[in-house]
Amino acid sequence: METSRRNFLIGTSIVAGSAAVGGYHETLGKAITMQRRGEKAKDAIYGNAPLTEITQKEGVITHSNDFVVKPSVCNGCTTFCSVRVKIDAKSGEVVRVFGNPYSLLSSDPWLPYKTPLEESFKATSGWKESGLEMRSTACSRGNLVYEKLKDPFRVTTPLKRVGKRGEDKWVSISIEQLIKEISEGGNLFGEGEVQGLKAFADTKTLIDAQNPDYGPLANKLCVLGTADEGRQNYMVHRFVQSFGTVNFMGHTSICGLSMRAGEAAYLDDFASSPHMKPDFEHCEFLLSIGTAPAQAGNPFKRQAKLLAKGRTSGALRYVIVTPILTNSDSIAVGDRSRWLPIKPSGDLALVMGMIRVIIEEERYLKAYLAIPSDAAQKTLNEVSFTNASHLVIMDGAKKGEILVDATKAVHVIDKADGLLKNAANVLEADILYEGEVSLEGVKYTVKSSFVLLKEAAFEHSLDFYAKESGVDAQTILELAREFTSYGRSVGVDCHGGTMHSTGFYTTYAIMMLGALVGNLNHKGGMSVGGGKFKDFNGACYNLLAYAGKQKPFGVRIDRARMAYEKSSEYRRKVEQGVNPYPAKDAWFPFSPAIESEVINSSANAYPYKLGALISWNANFVYGQSGSEHLLPLLKDPDKAIPLFVAIDPFINETSRYADYIVPDSVLYETWGVLSPWAGHLTKTTHVRYPILKSPNATFANGEPISMDSFMIELGKALGLAGFGKNAISGTTAKFDFDKPEDFYLRAFENVAMDGANPAPEASDEEIALAGLGEYVPLLQRICTDNWRRVAYVMSRGGRFADKTSAYEGNKMSNAYKKPIAIYNQSVGTAFNSLSGEPYSGVPRYYAPRFYTGAKIDMDSKEFNLLAFSYKSNVLSSYSASVESLRDTRYTTFIDLSTTTAKNYGIAHGDRVVVRSREGKVQGICRIREGLHLRSIGIEHGGGREGEGGMSVQINGTIKEGRIARRSGVNINKLGLSDTSRLNIATLSDFVVGSNARQAIPVRIEKL
């Protein structure tokens, strides 16, 4: 099909070039002479362009009565930009979407928060060309994703499967029947008895008395979410924790867990997993590995805007290290940007080679690394500090622990006199110490954290690192020197490119480059973000607390957040005097949650079998590499998931295997409170509220069915705490919780009232201008005296600190306070649960591997290419079904370099098949320059089977799937399993369990 389309385009260009021949003579003549032909356009200049929402003449703004402009949040990708939505006043339909000038995700600079709404429209208009400076944009996805509101495949009524799972046959049922059936269970499908949720809504009875650490029956419910688009706290605190299950997880294990966990190790905070982004605006040199800031990453649009500014009007130079050349490089800016091609998964070797060079040539910031404590940091007026000088015990019972006294005070060697002292009393410590010390009468053999890092980097030669990375030694040497030539205003970044089997240590190593030059919290360096205004727990309400809220406990189904050594299984083996290793399967103590471990773990009943799964807009079948291996487990209710309820506005690749589908709200029909990723330096909170009426079926109280309203009614049916009468706790009273608005408007009030200076009050004029008139009665009832302040926040799409608040001199205002972990004790004292292998507490090179250590053959003669995926700047899993986007990116391809294609006898447009050891995909080959010679690239977002890609039957009527949505390639069908694991498990990072979707050994054949 694509070949014919290509030929068609070539053909049309030939016709256009010879339009004077044949029947095109008259048309061309009319065009050249600017004569009118056919129906007259509405306007001689603007043709049939839609009417504008405002007009501006000499600075005076006039608003059209035909439209209303309301703020919201885009759900076209995981950046969740703040936008303004133009709505037709008569039809109530979306006409256009553009950026919100008050939000840093849409504008830079952004408007000061107290700028009147009227002035915001003038600022983005042609008045004195102010719109050029204050330009507020939406990307291609944001401009078109609203089509999902009217998508013919949208689910608006509850559905129950008929036939087998995955046969795509459904029947509509009432929401009341759905809640009754999933609560009480029964012979729901003529396949035998199914337990309902009430059977394990029990936080007292243990799952397994022999293994009390598994926790209560409530843990037999697992809830899968997706990226936090502003409603995750609602789901987790108001339902999951009320039910009492430990098993909630988002999509991070199939998205960027290796990045999140690696940065958590670097920042020594696995509990909250903070992450960092470069200060693009003042950065002088950026090294971006496995992500491209004008192509992908998060926040995608803001990064692209700041990158463009930095490389033109700023001082930024940067290197993008990826297997594929993307939009980040630009010939127009000369030597300010360049692309460094790398073998897929070669990034760990590259960075360890750089670390070796930096240490060997002493190009690191010695004085900074010698700061041993926060006390010394403050005395020296520094921006951050590390544990480079902290001493690690090398033998004995405390092996791997950092040396501390009985009060837990860290001790270091004072560089001034060589004596062991409390780090709080030392300004400059010895980072190169190794030897014996005595503390509180005990002798210890120790090495500094920095020495351990040096030893790890020096385990291999630069030539070895060059061979493993696919980047020559001289280039690694020069890159290390270049990186350390710009002082502290340098940034490092990574993301999905690290999602391979050694991605955790790859990220840890990449971040370590920043520690060597002292860039954390420094202007132009790395930031953990600007923070947010207090939302769910704030000045007026604690929306996360309520009487009867459970404290879930027990082993998670994915065996995350807990070391195997704390399990009853380990304890029994030790008591029996046998080697506790291997465990039955892998454990992941440093990971917050691993969605990709749910189905196989339940099927293995390790640690236990689930009773039910509730998915909320989750789609691991599409997003998880190797999920094809799990489909037999998902299709059969007896194997892994006896009861599967999907909350989803569409039937996607995962929810098509559900037993029931609950319709969710979409885009501008939803509530939400959220803040951006770390790519911002000022306090920022976005709010979203329904600006359009949902077409979904309703509950008896008139509330449209959505995740939010469903959880309230399901919670009541199950008798859970936290719903209904007096369920919301205010500072002076309690309030009922019967509708989503009861929760979210109070969260908005917390945002409005945060801090010494609350948000201003909105005038009647601004309330009318923002289209908030319908909310006034609700605001007055719920927010009482503060309602105008809440309206002010809603009218601007959130609350945003001004840009001037970003820095305090050279220090970022919202600075990270804990020390950087050159050595991470939590990791350095942990063990692989199957092999018993100790993990390295510092970044170290590991070859691509399975969980137990067996190497993945990356140089096979049969599978001699490496497939990788890369993020699209047009498509995403959120928006790939939007058909208007096909005008920009119709399909996705199998990308090969010109040289590689020639070696395989493949031409541009040929149909090819790519095979891994366990899977295959077919597609059209696109030949392009800018691709590593050993790689095959596949853009993410194509090859959909859900959301209208496949035909479905509802109430006996078939909705035919659309070929355009199926078009393209899904790389995850190539995914590998890990045969060193129990039964069926997909390949993952061997430390944190992040799904390995990159660097898959494959071969390619022409069809």
C-alpha angles and dihedrals in degrees: 000000000000091000090056090046090053090050090049091054091048089049094051091051090054091049091049091050092054099036093137089070122084123338096352095071095092094044093051091047092054091049094050094049093041091235120163117247128175124355114005116246120240091242131023092222106027097035112198096339114149119266116267124249092222138015125209126204121173090338096309113123121212119190121214117234088214094073142037124204117212132177122241143144124266118232096192092115139351094280090077097202122201110249143173118236123210109213128190105241094215103041097029090225127137113256102175143351127214138163127288108240092206091061125081089214090067106028138034113218094027125203119271107259096243093055107125115249091241090056091050090063091048091048092057095044132083091268104135085337089286088143089071092059096038096037109159115195145182121209125237091273093048091050094056111022090093087079085082088073090070098029110144090222094056116125112230102162131048114270133204122196121246117198122009127338111276096021088111095230119136143168128203118245134174119268089238091057091047093053092046094050098046091044099048102026124200136150089327100164105021088258098105136279119331121194115235125220092265089067091069103024083114126120096178106056115075121233090224123010090200089057106037090169088072088074132214133334088263088076089069086080116080123188119200119198135174133227113332103261094171103288104073095099088053092054096042102042101031100042115007096048092039088055088048103233124141090206111099121124139164129212098275095113090062095038118039111332094130089057094044094047094044091053090045089056091049092049091039094233116115091157097070099014098217116196136200142224132189121261091244094183096063101020114123098189128021128190109194116185124188093354136069117214096210091045108036143340127096129311082027102179096040092049091051092050094048092044090055091049094044096053095046111032097012134062097256124139119173147177123213113206110197137122089248135050109238139176092286094082118072130188088201093071095050117208093356090091134032141166123232111197116218136182111258108269090012092112097092092056092046094053095043086053090052091049089051092053093046093051095040092051092039093236093145124107100261099183092051095048090049092064102107105185148017089255091058090044091056094045091051092044090236127159100228142343141215139217092240090125096044113114122238119208109236103196145014131045092321096049111152095019123120112247112260135156128238090281091053092249113152116238125207140172112267108229091211098064107003094243128138109248143161105280090229088066097049127084098184121026131189109258094183099055122132127160140068127329134176122222125176091345096310125109120221135184106224144174126195119249089246092054089053090051091048092050092050092050092047094052088093135034125247089249090056092051090048093053093048094046100042089233117113120247095245091055091050089049093050093044091053090051092046093049091054094047099079103063115230100326092092130114137204125198140177139161137151095004088075093061095113134103095284097034097122094061090040091060093042089053094046091052090047089066087067093052090055090061098033099241102148112114090357120127107261091017132082128323135191088210135269097276129235142259116266108269122160095023108034150118097312108026143015097215092176096060128071140147113281096020109155128230101221115217139175141067113318120236089244092047090234127147092027135085118233088230089069094055128104088237091061093043093052092051092050091048089051090052095241130127105274091212131121104042117207089262142343124305125200112201096171098051124092094208138340115208091180091065099056105087098042093043092053092046089051090046086227110168087354141318119266122238097203143004125208113191121193113200087319120147111181093149089067097032103041118086108232096015088136086077090059098050096090088055092049097044095056113065090203095060108055117338117034093182123027122183119180123198102202140136088217138034099249132179091279104035090053085077093052126110093220135017122207112197116238129202119260134226111306094020092067139088125228149148117206145149129212129261119266094288091102133071102201134069108274137173126172124201129200128192134169109285092164130049114251117237090210123121113265141232121243090268090059095253113140114243112259137138090273098050093039092056091052093052094040090049091053092048090053093046093240124165120248100052133093126000117038091343096138120074119216127180091258107016147009127252138199121259110208104127134034091248089065088064106034100044088054090051087052088052091054089052092048094049098043118124135005092300112047123203115284122258120264117236123227088253093055092045089055092044091053092048092242097134094108090055096054096089091048092047092049092049098045105029098032110177093013097050097109091052090052089048088053090055092046093048091058097040094248142333121296132184115226120263092246090069095069101094144033100203107301092341125090111244094228097049127178108245107194121084121266109252108234080169118027111209095196091058096037093057096045131094139211104258095221104038099026087229113155116240119235115250091208130049110281136170117261124175117236104284151164119253097270094048105266108141122245109234103241094169101052116151090221098044099033101151128071120225120209136171127227132195119259121229087213110031129052135166086258096053108022092106093057101111098203088063086065087074087066100032112011098177145348126249145203102255123212132171118247092248095048092046091051091052089055096042092243123146131202109278096022118140109241140177122221117202132192123185090273110021148024142208132194128210149127117295117233115198113211142157120242101058129119109254094235095049143087115203125206121186113228120242105052135097096053120181097176133054093052098325093110130039118260133191118222121179090345095306120112121223106203115228118238120241093214090064092049092049118113137032133296108205092196090078086072092059122134132227123225108239092189088070132076112287108309120005128149119238113272144164106292095229108037104017098238110163111263107226099148132079098021113173108238145156128221130218133183113240 
